[in-house]
Amino acid sequence: MRRQLLQRYLPDPERLRRYRSLRFVHPLIDKRALWQVSRHTVANAFSVGLFCALLPIPCQMLVAALGAWVMRANLPLSIALVWLTNPLTMPVVFYTTYRVGAWVLQRPPMQLPDQLSVQWFATQLTDAMPSLVLGSLICAVVIGGLANVLTRLIWRWQIPRLWRRRRRRHSRS
């Protein structure tokens, strides 16, 4: 991954400090280690962000910020990755994690009715919750771990490539 590309799209900590609404996270903004772009911080950010994105909980961004602090991950990237589960993708993601949980618990998955209603969701929620939670945790651990490993491998693969390219450029001049 190109460090400059990531740094171009990540917010500046100085600019974030000026927002009054973010005053409660100033201790996190002040920690320089949470803003570094390195193989370790980016790989950990992918783990934390994707793990939190797959959890069916409110305040995923706050959990991701806490996870970034604990894992020494890149804070803005961790929080940004949580938005992979947005209102458009959330039904598909959580239905998939529910199906994984139902498969692990060996329960037949619920069939959707012809017409969806809030009442149907409310009555089925207690039955679906164990499958959803277990499936979400399994998918979060697997995808978070794979993202960490793949990020480190891609980063490691690109460094020698960049060195060779740099050597070729310097040998021509």
Residue, then its C-alpha position, 0 to 999 in steps of 0.5 A: m500500500r502506498r503510504q502517501l495514498l492513505q495519508r492523502y485521504l486520512p483526516d488531519p489531527e489538527r483540523l479535528r481538534r478544532y471541532r467542538s463536537l469531538r472534544f470528548v475524544h481529544p485524548l485519542i486525537d492527541k496520541r500521535a501513535l494512532w495517526q501513524v501509517s505503517r504496516h502494523t498500524v494499517a493492518n491492525a486498523f483493518s482488523v479492528g474496523l472490519f471486526c467492529a463493522l460486523l458486530p450487530i451493536p450500536c455505536q460501532m465507531l466508538v468501539a472501533a476507536l477504543g479498539a484502535w487505541v488498545m491495538r495501536a491501530n490507525l484511528p481514522l482508518s479503523i473508524a472509516l472501515v466501520w462504515l462498510t456496514n452502512p444502511l444500504t449494506m447492513p441487511v445483506v451483511f447481517y442476514t449473511t452472518y445470521r445464516v452462518g450462525a444458524w448453520v453453526l447452531q444447526r438451526p433451520p434459518m427462518q424464512l421471510p414472509d411475503q410481506l415484511s412488517v415491524q411486528w414480524f421482526a419483533t416476534q422473530l428477533t428473540d429466536a434469531m438473536p443467538s444465531l445472529v450474534l454467534g454468526s457475527l462474532i465468527c465472521a468478524v473474527v475470521i474476516g478481521g484476521l484475514a484482513n490483517v494477514l492480507t494487509r501485511l502480506i500485500w504491504r510486504w510484497q510491495i516494499p521490495r517492488l518499490w525498492r526495485r523501481r527506485r533502484r532502476r530509476h536511480s541507475r538510469s540517471 
